[in-house]
């Protein structure tokens, strides 16, 4: 990406292991994340460009000398950040904060939207998949890289449990996966706040019991009319308006989990929120901590998060994938090199 609206497909040197803990993965499937759309809308122009993409799966092509658990030919999924899986943060399940970890597309590490990716700390990062490279499950397995594990993170940090009433704010791919995650954890009533009919229809398939299309104060009033207020709210947009909706619809003593990357610096955490005894939680998902928990449910068909991918683009049409998602013509674009 060279700036707002400027995504290019370029030839780059084939990646090779740089460190003995690296692996090179030949990409079979990648995708565009909703968070990629924020720089697509606002990134200042640059002469160097930034490698894009952080969700991918593929086949291990080459490994460094110290990689022990993986070998050429293994089919793997990569969580959206890399981590050593051995530090104190990783031991707590907080791989997003790994002391040696990082993000794709930065610090000389490849982006995931390409033919191949050098993955640091391969043993700690990559998860082997027990399916063939042409499996029909690949889209749902790719969703474990970020979008499904992020939706699950929202439900887990909100402490969604059996019998809860849950509001999910946002009908993007993360919001829909949060619906799926809340249903998986036993929520009794799930209200999806969104106004795009094709997306909310998928949300109902994923477990939403109600859909609220109204926004702002009208939306808050409608949620409270339907439910009396939500025990748990998962905010999956990232705007201040979405946070205001979440805080307005949650019951006193309830929990708001933030999944959307915040596009604001200041939020309402003053006396009004304090007096309501609300819990504010959420954040960037430690995807690596959740993949092995969710993998069996994908393999046996209990959940099918890959349904959020509603169009496939070849790699050389990646700029069109960005445009289609930014224009809301596509929910989530899958990219095939």
C-alpha positions as CSV (number, residue, x, y, z in Angstrom):
1,X,0.0,0.0,0.0
2,X,1.4,3.3,-1.1
3,X,-1.2,5.5,0.4
4,X,-5.0,5.9,0.8
5,X,-6.7,4.0,-2.1
6,X,-3.3,3.0,-3.6
7,X,-2.7,-0.7,-3.4
8,X,-0.4,-2.3,-6.0
9,X,0.7,-5.8,-6.9
10,X,4.5,-5.9,-7.3
11,X,7.2,-8.5,-7.9
12,X,9.4,-8.9,-4.9
13,X,12.4,-11.3,-4.2
14,X,11.3,-14.7,-3.0
15,X,11.5,-14.9,0.8
16,X,14.2,-17.0,2.4
17,X,14.8,-17.8,6.1
18,X,16.8,-15.0,7.7
19,X,17.0,-16.5,11.2
20,X,17.3,-20.2,12.1
21,X,13.8,-20.0,13.7
22,X,12.1,-18.8,10.4
23,X,10.0,-20.7,8.0
24,X,8.9,-19.8,4.5
25,X,5.2,-20.5,3.7
26,X,3.9,-20.8,0.2
27,X,0.5,-19.1,0.4
28,X,-2.6,-20.9,-0.6
29,X,-5.2,-18.4,0.7
30,X,-5.1,-15.0,2.2
31,X,-7.6,-12.2,2.7
32,X,-8.3,-8.5,3.3
33,X,-9.1,-7.6,6.9
34,X,-11.5,-4.9,7.9
35,X,-8.6,-3.2,9.7
36,X,-6.8,-3.0,6.4
37,X,-9.5,-0.6,5.3
38,X,-8.5,2.1,7.9
39,X,-5.1,2.8,6.2
40,X,-6.8,2.3,2.8
41,X,-8.9,5.3,3.7
42,X,-6.4,7.5,5.4
43,X,-2.7,6.4,4.9
44,X,-0.4,9.3,3.8
45,X,1.3,8.7,0.5
46,X,4.7,7.1,0.7
47,X,7.5,6.3,-1.8
48,X,8.4,2.9,-0.3
49,X,5.0,1.3,0.3
50,X,4.0,-1.1,3.0
51,X,3.5,-4.8,2.5
52,X,-0.1,-5.7,3.4
53,X,-1.9,-8.6,4.8
54,X,-1.8,-10.6,8.1
55,X,-4.2,-13.5,7.5
56,X,-3.0,-16.5,5.5
57,X,-2.5,-20.2,5.3
58,X,-0.3,-22.3,3.1
59,X,2.3,-25.0,2.8
60,X,5.7,-24.8,4.5
61,X,8.3,-24.6,1.7
62,X,11.6,-24.1,3.7
63,X,12.6,-24.0,7.3
64,X,15.5,-22.6,9.3
65,X,18.0,-24.9,11.0
66,X,16.4,-24.5,14.5
67,X,12.8,-25.3,13.4
68,X,11.8,-28.6,14.9
69,X,8.1,-29.0,14.7
70,X,7.5,-28.2,11.1
71,X,8.8,-29.4,7.7
72,X,8.4,-28.8,4.0
73,X,4.9,-29.9,2.9
74,X,3.1,-29.2,6.1
75,X,-0.2,-27.3,5.7
76,X,-0.3,-24.5,8.3
77,X,-2.4,-21.5,9.3
78,X,-0.7,-18.4,10.6
79,X,-2.2,-16.3,13.4
80,X,-2.2,-12.6,12.5
81,X,0.9,-11.8,14.6
82,X,3.9,-14.0,15.1
83,X,5.1,-15.1,18.6
84,X,7.7,-17.4,20.2
85,X,5.0,-19.2,22.3
86,X,7.6,-19.5,25.1
87,X,7.8,-16.1,26.8
88,X,5.9,-15.2,30.0
89,X,3.2,-13.4,28.0
90,X,2.6,-16.3,25.7
91,X,2.5,-18.6,28.7
92,X,-0.5,-16.5,29.9
93,X,-2.2,-16.8,26.6
94,X,-1.4,-13.3,25.6
95,X,0.5,-14.0,22.4
96,X,-0.3,-10.6,21.0
97,X,2.1,-9.2,23.6
98,X,4.9,-11.7,23.0
99,X,8.3,-10.2,24.0
100,X,9.8,-11.4,20.7
101,X,6.7,-11.2,18.5
102,X,5.6,-8.7,15.9
103,X,3.3,-8.0,13.0
104,X,3.5,-8.9,9.3
105,X,4.4,-6.2,6.9
106,X,6.7,-4.4,9.4
107,X,10.3,-4.6,10.4
108,X,11.4,-6.4,7.3
109,X,8.8,-9.2,7.6
110,X,6.6,-10.0,4.6
111,X,2.9,-9.2,4.4
112,X,0.5,-12.0,4.0
113,X,-1.1,-10.9,0.7
114,X,1.5,-12.5,-1.5
115,X,2.8,-15.7,-3.0
116,X,5.0,-16.6,0.0
117,X,5.8,-15.3,3.5
118,X,8.7,-15.5,5.8
119,X,7.3,-16.4,9.2
120,X,9.5,-15.6,12.3
121,X,9.4,-18.0,15.2
122,X,7.8,-20.6,13.1
123,X,7.5,-23.3,15.7
124,X,5.7,-20.9,18.1
125,X,3.6,-19.2,15.5
126,X,2.3,-21.7,12.9
127,X,-0.4,-24.3,13.5
128,X,-0.4,-27.5,11.5
129,X,-3.7,-28.4,9.8
130,X,-4.8,-32.1,9.4
131,X,-6.5,-31.6,6.0
132,X,-5.4,-31.7,2.4
133,X,-4.3,-28.6,0.6
134,X,-7.5,-28.7,-1.5
135,X,-9.9,-29.2,1.4
136,X,-13.2,-27.4,1.2
137,X,-12.6,-26.3,4.8
138,X,-9.7,-23.9,3.8
139,X,-11.9,-20.8,4.0
140,X,-13.0,-21.6,7.6
141,X,-9.5,-22.6,8.6
142,X,-8.2,-19.3,7.2
143,X,-10.8,-17.6,9.4
144,X,-8.9,-18.9,12.4
145,X,-6.0,-16.7,11.4
146,X,-7.9,-13.6,12.7
147,X,-11.5,-13.0,12.1
148,X,-12.9,-16.0,14.0
149,X,-10.4,-15.9,16.8
150,X,-11.0,-12.2,17.1
151,X,-14.8,-12.7,17.4
152,X,-14.1,-15.4,19.9
153,X,-11.8,-13.1,21.9
154,X,-14.7,-10.6,22.2
155,X,-17.0,-13.3,23.5
156,X,-14.4,-14.7,25.9
157,X,-13.4,-11.3,27.3
158,X,-17.0,-10.3,27.7
159,X,-17.4,-13.6,29.7
160,X,-20.3,-14.7,27.6
161,X,-21.9,-17.8,29.0
162,X,-25.0,-19.9,29.0
163,X,-28.2,-17.9,29.3
164,X,-26.7,-14.5,28.6
165,X,-28.3,-11.8,26.5
166,X,-25.6,-10.4,24.2
167,X,-25.5,-7.4,21.9
168,X,-23.0,-7.4,19.0
169,X,-22.5,-3.9,17.5
170,X,-21.4,-4.2,13.9
171,X,-22.3,-6.5,11.0
172,X,-18.9,-6.8,9.5
173,X,-17.0,-10.1,9.4
174,X,-15.7,-9.7,13.0
175,X,-19.1,-8.8,14.3
176,X,-20.6,-11.9,12.5
177,X,-17.9,-14.1,14.0
178,X,-18.6,-12.6,17.4
179,X,-22.2,-13.7,17.0
180,X,-21.0,-17.2,16.1
181,X,-18.7,-17.2,19.1
182,X,-21.4,-16.0,21.5
183,X,-23.8,-18.7,20.2
184,X,-21.0,-21.3,20.6
185,X,-20.6,-20.3,24.3
186,X,-24.3,-20.7,25.0
187,X,-25.8,-17.2,24.8
188,X,-29.6,-17.4,25.0
189,X,-30.4,-14.2,23.1
190,X,-28.0,-12.5,20.6
191,X,-29.0,-9.1,19.2
192,X,-27.0,-8.0,16.1
193,X,-26.9,-4.3,15.4
194,X,-26.5,-3.8,11.7
195,X,-28.4,-2.6,8.7
196,X,-27.0,-4.6,5.7
197,X,-29.6,-7.3,4.9
198,X,-27.2,-9.9,3.4
199,X,-24.9,-9.6,6.4
200,X,-27.6,-9.7,9.0
201,X,-29.1,-12.7,7.3
202,X,-25.8,-14.5,7.7
203,X,-25.8,-13.2,11.3
204,X,-29.1,-15.0,11.9
205,X,-27.6,-18.2,10.4
206,X,-24.7,-17.8,12.9
207,X,-27.1,-17.5,15.9
208,X,-28.5,-14.0,16.1
209,X,-32.0,-14.0,17.5
210,X,-32.8,-10.4,16.7
211,X,-31.5,-7.7,14.4
212,X,-31.6,-4.0,15.1
213,X,-31.1,-1.7,12.1
214,X,-31.6,1.6,13.9
215,X,-28.6,3.6,14.9
216,X,-27.7,6.0,17.7
217,X,-30.3,6.7,20.4
218,X,-33.0,5.0,18.3
219,X,-30.9,1.8,18.2
220,X,-30.2,1.9,21.9
221,X,-33.9,2.4,22.6
222,X,-34.7,-0.6,20.3
223,X,-32.2,-2.9,22.0
224,X,-33.6,-1.9,25.4
225,X,-37.2,-2.4,24.2
226,X,-36.3,-5.9,23.0
227,X,-34.2,-7.1,25.9
228,X,-34.4,-4.6,28.7
229,X,-30.7,-4.1,28.2
230,X,-27.8,-6.5,27.3
231,X,-25.7,-8.4,29.9
232,X,-22.7,-8.4,27.6
233,X,-21.9,-6.2,24.6
234,X,-19.3,-6.8,21.9
235,X,-18.3,-3.7,20.0
236,X,-16.9,-4.8,16.6
237,X,-16.7,-1.5,14.7
238,X,-14.1,0.8,16.3
239,X,-15.9,4.1,16.0
240,X,-16.9,6.4,18.9
241,X,-20.5,6.0,17.8
242,X,-20.3,2.3,18.1
243,X,-18.8,2.6,21.6
244,X,-21.6,5.0,22.6
245,X,-24.2,2.5,21.4
246,X,-22.5,-0.3,23.4
247,X,-22.4,1.8,26.6
248,X,-26.0,2.9,26.1
249,X,-27.4,-0.6,25.6
250,X,-25.5,-2.5,28.3
251,X,-27.1,-3.1,31.7
252,X,-25.6,-1.6,34.8
253,X,-23.0,-4.1,36.1
254,X,-22.6,-5.4,32.5
255,X,-19.5,-5.8,30.3
256,X,-18.5,-4.1,27.1
257,X,-15.8,-5.9,25.1
258,X,-14.1,-3.8,22.3
259,X,-12.9,-5.6,19.2
260,X,-13.0,-2.8,16.6
261,X,-9.6,-1.1,16.2
262,X,-10.4,2.3,17.9
263,X,-10.5,5.3,15.6
264,X,-10.7,7.7,18.5
265,X,-8.4,8.7,21.3
266,X,-10.9,9.7,24.0
267,X,-13.9,7.7,25.2
268,X,-16.6,8.2,27.8
269,X,-15.1,6.6,31.0
270,X,-16.1,9.4,33.4
271,X,-18.4,9.4,36.4
272,X,-21.5,8.2,34.5
273,X,-19.8,5.0,33.5
274,X,-18.1,4.7,36.9
275,X,-21.4,4.9,38.7
276,X,-22.9,2.1,36.6
277,X,-20.2,-0.4,37.6
278,X,-19.5,-1.3,34.0
279,X,-16.6,-3.5,32.9
280,X,-14.7,-2.4,29.8
281,X,-12.5,-5.1,28.3
282,X,-11.4,-6.5,25.0
283,X,-8.5,-5.5,22.7
284,X,-6.4,-7.2,20.1
285,X,-7.0,-10.9,20.0
286,X,-4.2,-13.3,21.0
287,X,-5.2,-15.5,18.1
288,X,-2.5,-18.1,18.6
289,X,-4.0,-18.9,22.0
290,X,-7.4,-19.8,20.5
291,X,-6.6,-21.6,17.3
292,X,-6.2,-25.1,18.8
293,X,-9.4,-24.6,20.9
294,X,-11.5,-23.7,17.9
295,X,-9.9,-26.0,15.3
296,X,-11.9,-29.2,16.2
297,X,-15.2,-27.3,15.8
298,X,-14.1,-26.2,12.3
299,X,-13.0,-29.6,11.3
300,X,-16.2,-31.3,12.3
301,X,-18.4,-28.6,10.9
302,X,-19.8,-27.3,14.2
303,X,-18.9,-23.8,13.1
304,X,-18.3,-22.5,9.6
305,X,-16.7,-19.1,9.9
306,X,-15.5,-19.3,6.3
307,X,-19.0,-18.2,5.2
308,X,-17.9,-14.6,5.8
309,X,-15.8,-14.8,2.6
310,X,-18.3,-13.9,-0.1
311,X,-16.0,-13.3,-3.0
312,X,-12.6,-14.7,-4.1
313,X,-10.1,-12.6,-6.0
314,X,-6.8,-13.7,-7.7
315,X,-3.7,-12.1,-6.2
316,X,-3.3,-9.8,-9.2
317,X,-6.7,-8.3,-8.5
318,X,-6.0,-7.5,-4.9
319,X,-6.5,-3.7,-5.5
320,X,-10.0,-4.5,-6.6
321,X,-10.6,-6.6,-3.5
322,X,-9.8,-3.5,-1.4
323,X,-12.1,-1.3,-3.5
324,X,-14.9,-3.8,-3.2
325,X,-14.7,-4.1,0.5
326,X,-14.3,-0.3,1.0
327,X,-17.4,0.2,-1.2
328,X,-19.3,-2.5,0.9
329,X,-19.9,-4.6,-2.2
330,X,-18.0,-7.4,-0.5
331,X,-18.1,-8.5,3.1
332,X,-14.7,-10.2,3.2
333,X,-12.5,-10.8,0.2
334,X,-10.5,-14.1,0.0
335,X,-7.3,-13.9,-2.1
336,X,-5.9,-16.8,-4.0
337,X,-2.3,-16.5,-5.3
